[in-house]
Amino acid sequence: MKLAALISGGKDSSFAIYRALQEGHIVTDLVTIKPQSEDSYMFHSANIHLTELISRACGIPLTSKTSSGEKEKELDDLRNALRSVKVDGVAVGAIESQYQASRVIRICDELGLKMYAPLWHKEPEPLLREMIKCMDIRMVKVAAGGMDELWLGRRFDEKLIEDLKALNRKYRIHIMGEGGEYETLVLDAPYYKKRINLIKTENVWMRDHGVLKVIKAELGEKQKYSGISTASSTSL
């Protein structure tokens, strides 16, 4: 199936693309909706500008639309973006959000497309462990009990998963961030031709939540190790 993939730059949408390619689908387009409001019900906002660099890293063209981020009205922006690509279906990283999945399905039905959601209702911990084996994932936004500024920029590994499980036991946070507890950025994945290196970042902390803002990033050459890669930088 020829797919357009909704991408925020985070782990879920990125891993959905990986699954699609593993299963023999062709991902011809990336689609990003950039919400002007951080309170968007549908779309992530943290470092969303980096989807342009992700498009270059993996060699898949990007269709990008700006949205007000206003509840329900933002769906028109997604609908218009999907009208501009010629595909059979839409790949999404939805795991548990019925709100998001139901609205994407509705738009797909209107446009005669199929929704491809390979992560839907997967067990959180095994899924997260699969992700860290093949992707370089960083924490770029936190907004939950027990998560302070020291979480920003952390790389997802076994220790981070154990820390998330501890917060789950104490504060009942969802370890995949399905309750909006955190957002992520993928710097490398198996289908990237080059990786992304963070050159300049800034922590912005606002009393009980914070964001790692990426001010400058560059593409770098991939060097294989332990299933993912490192790189030396090459300037854009």
C-alpha positions as CSV (number, residue, x, y, z in Angstrom):
1,M,0.0,0.0,0.0
2,K,1.3,3.5,-0.8
3,L,1.1,5.6,2.4
4,A,1.4,9.1,3.6
5,A,2.8,9.2,7.2
6,L,1.6,11.7,9.7
7,I,4.8,12.7,11.5
8,S,5.6,14.9,14.5
9,G,9.2,13.9,14.9
10,G,8.4,11.9,18.0
11,K,8.8,8.2,18.7
12,D,5.3,6.9,17.9
13,S,4.9,8.4,14.4
14,S,8.5,7.5,13.6
15,F,8.1,3.9,14.7
16,A,4.9,3.6,12.7
17,I,6.9,4.5,9.6
18,Y,9.5,1.8,10.4
19,R,6.7,-0.8,10.9
20,A,5.1,0.2,7.6
21,L,8.4,-0.2,5.7
22,Q,9.0,-3.6,7.5
23,E,5.6,-4.8,6.3
24,G,6.3,-3.9,2.7
25,H,4.4,-0.7,2.4
26,I,5.7,2.3,0.5
27,V,5.9,5.6,2.4
28,T,5.9,8.2,-0.3
29,D,5.1,11.3,1.7
30,L,5.4,12.7,5.2
31,V,2.6,15.0,6.5
32,T,3.1,17.5,9.3
33,I,0.5,19.8,10.9
34,K,2.2,22.6,12.8
35,P,-0.2,23.8,15.5
36,Q,0.1,27.5,16.6
37,S,-1.4,26.5,20.0
38,E,0.5,24.2,22.4
39,D,-2.9,23.0,23.6
40,S,-3.8,21.2,20.4
41,Y,-5.8,18.0,21.0
42,M,-4.4,16.4,17.8
43,F,-0.9,17.5,17.1
44,H,2.4,17.8,18.9
45,S,4.1,21.1,18.9
46,A,7.5,20.7,20.6
47,N,10.3,21.1,17.9
48,I,7.8,20.5,15.2
49,H,10.0,22.6,12.8
50,L,12.5,19.7,12.8
51,T,10.2,17.6,10.6
52,E,11.8,19.4,7.7
53,L,15.2,18.1,8.7
54,I,13.7,14.6,9.3
55,S,12.4,14.7,5.7
56,R,15.9,15.4,4.5
57,A,17.4,12.7,6.7
58,C,15.2,9.9,5.4
59,G,14.7,11.2,1.8
60,I,10.9,11.3,2.0
61,P,9.2,14.5,0.8
62,L,7.3,16.6,3.4
63,T,3.9,18.3,3.1
64,S,3.6,20.8,6.0
65,K,0.6,22.9,7.0
66,T,0.2,25.5,9.7
67,S,-2.9,25.1,11.9
68,S,-4.5,27.3,14.5
69,G,-4.5,24.3,16.8
70,E,-8.2,25.0,17.7
71,K,-10.1,21.9,18.7
72,E,-12.0,20.3,15.8
73,K,-11.2,23.2,13.4
74,E,-7.6,21.9,13.2
75,L,-9.0,18.8,11.5
76,D,-9.7,20.9,8.4
77,D,-6.0,21.5,8.1
78,L,-5.2,17.8,8.2
79,R,-8.0,17.1,5.7
80,N,-6.5,19.7,3.3
81,A,-3.0,18.4,3.7
82,L,-4.1,14.8,2.9
83,R,-6.0,16.0,-0.2
84,S,-2.7,17.2,-1.6
85,V,-1.0,13.8,-1.6
86,K,-1.7,10.8,-3.9
87,V,-1.7,7.7,-1.7
88,D,-3.9,4.7,-0.7
89,G,-3.7,5.2,3.0
90,V,-2.4,7.2,6.0
91,A,0.1,5.8,8.6
92,V,-0.4,7.1,12.1
93,G,1.4,6.4,15.4
94,A,-1.8,6.2,17.5
95,I,-1.5,3.8,20.5
96,E,-4.5,4.5,22.8
97,S,-6.0,7.9,21.9
98,Q,-9.5,7.1,20.7
99,Y,-10.0,10.9,20.2
100,Q,-7.2,11.1,17.6
101,A,-7.8,7.7,16.0
102,S,-11.5,8.3,15.5
103,R,-10.9,11.7,13.8
104,V,-8.2,10.4,11.5
105,I,-10.5,7.5,10.5
106,R,-13.3,9.9,9.7
107,I,-11.1,12.0,7.5
108,C,-9.7,8.9,5.8
109,D,-13.3,7.7,5.1
110,E,-14.2,11.1,3.6
111,L,-11.1,11.0,1.3
112,G,-11.4,7.3,0.4
113,L,-8.2,6.4,2.2
114,K,-7.3,3.6,4.7
115,M,-5.8,4.3,8.1
116,Y,-2.7,2.2,8.9
117,A,-2.1,2.1,12.7
118,P,0.5,-0.6,13.5
119,L,0.9,0.5,17.2
120,W,-2.8,0.5,18.1
121,H,-3.4,-1.1,21.5
122,K,0.1,-2.6,21.7
123,E,1.4,-3.3,25.2
124,P,3.3,-0.1,26.3
125,E,6.5,-1.5,27.9
126,P,7.3,-4.1,25.3
127,L,6.6,-1.5,22.6
128,L,8.9,1.1,24.2
129,R,11.6,-1.5,24.5
130,E,11.3,-2.3,20.8
131,M,11.6,1.4,20.0
132,I,14.8,2.0,22.0
133,K,16.5,-1.0,20.2
134,C,16.4,0.7,16.8
135,M,15.8,4.4,17.3
136,D,17.8,7.2,19.1
137,I,15.0,8.9,21.0
138,R,15.3,12.0,23.2
139,M,13.0,13.6,25.8
140,V,12.1,17.1,24.6
141,K,9.0,18.0,26.7
142,V,7.8,17.0,30.2
143,A,4.6,17.8,31.9
144,A,3.9,15.3,34.7
145,G,4.4,14.6,38.4
146,G,8.0,13.6,39.2
147,M,9.4,14.9,35.9
148,D,11.7,17.9,36.4
149,E,14.2,19.8,34.2
150,L,16.7,17.0,34.5
151,W,14.5,14.8,32.3
152,L,14.9,17.2,29.3
153,G,17.3,15.9,26.7
154,R,17.6,12.4,28.2
155,R,18.1,9.6,25.8
156,F,15.6,6.7,26.0
157,D,17.4,3.6,27.3
158,E,16.7,0.8,29.8
159,K,17.4,3.2,32.8
160,L,14.9,5.7,31.5
161,I,12.3,3.0,31.1
162,E,12.8,1.9,34.7
163,D,12.5,5.5,35.8
164,L,9.2,5.9,33.9
165,K,7.9,2.7,35.5
166,A,8.7,4.1,38.9
167,L,6.7,7.3,38.1
168,N,3.9,5.1,36.8
169,R,3.7,3.3,40.2
170,K,3.9,6.6,42.1
171,Y,2.0,9.1,40.0
172,R,0.2,6.7,37.5
173,I,1.7,8.4,34.5
174,H,1.5,6.5,31.2
175,I,5.0,5.2,30.3
176,M,4.4,5.9,26.6
177,G,3.3,9.5,27.4
178,E,-0.3,8.8,26.2
179,G,-1.7,11.2,28.8
180,G,0.5,14.1,27.5
181,E,3.1,13.5,30.1
182,Y,6.0,14.0,27.7
183,E,7.0,14.4,24.0
184,T,10.0,13.1,22.2
185,L,12.3,13.6,19.2
186,V,13.8,10.9,17.1
187,L,17.4,11.7,16.0
188,D,18.0,8.4,14.2
189,A,16.0,5.4,12.9
190,P,16.7,2.5,10.5
191,Y,15.2,4.3,7.5
192,Y,17.1,7.5,8.1
193,K,19.9,7.9,5.5
194,K,21.6,10.4,7.8
195,R,21.1,11.1,11.5
196,I,20.3,14.3,13.2
197,N,22.8,15.9,15.5
198,L,21.7,18.6,18.0
199,I,24.1,21.5,17.9
200,K,22.4,24.1,20.1
201,T,19.5,23.6,22.5
202,E,17.9,25.5,25.3
203,N,15.9,24.3,28.3
204,V,12.8,26.4,28.9
205,W,11.2,25.6,32.3
206,M,7.8,26.9,33.3
207,R,7.1,26.0,37.0
208,D,5.7,22.5,36.5
209,H,6.6,21.7,32.8
210,G,9.3,22.3,30.4
211,V,10.6,22.0,26.8
212,L,14.0,21.3,25.3
213,K,14.0,23.8,22.4
214,V,16.3,22.8,19.5
215,I,17.8,26.0,18.2
216,K,20.2,24.4,15.7
217,A,20.5,20.9,14.3
218,E,22.5,19.3,11.5
219,L,22.6,16.1,9.5
220,G,25.4,13.7,10.2
221,E,26.8,10.5,8.8
222,K,25.5,7.3,10.3
223,Q,28.0,5.0,12.0
224,K,26.5,1.6,13.1
225,Y,26.6,0.4,16.6
226,S,24.3,-1.7,18.8
227,G,21.4,-1.5,16.3
228,I,21.4,2.3,16.0
229,S,24.0,4.8,15.0
230,T,26.2,7.8,15.9
231,A,27.6,10.3,13.6
232,S,30.0,13.1,12.9
233,S,28.4,16.3,12.0
234,T,28.1,17.8,8.5
235,S,26.7,21.3,8.4
236,L,23.4,22.0,6.4
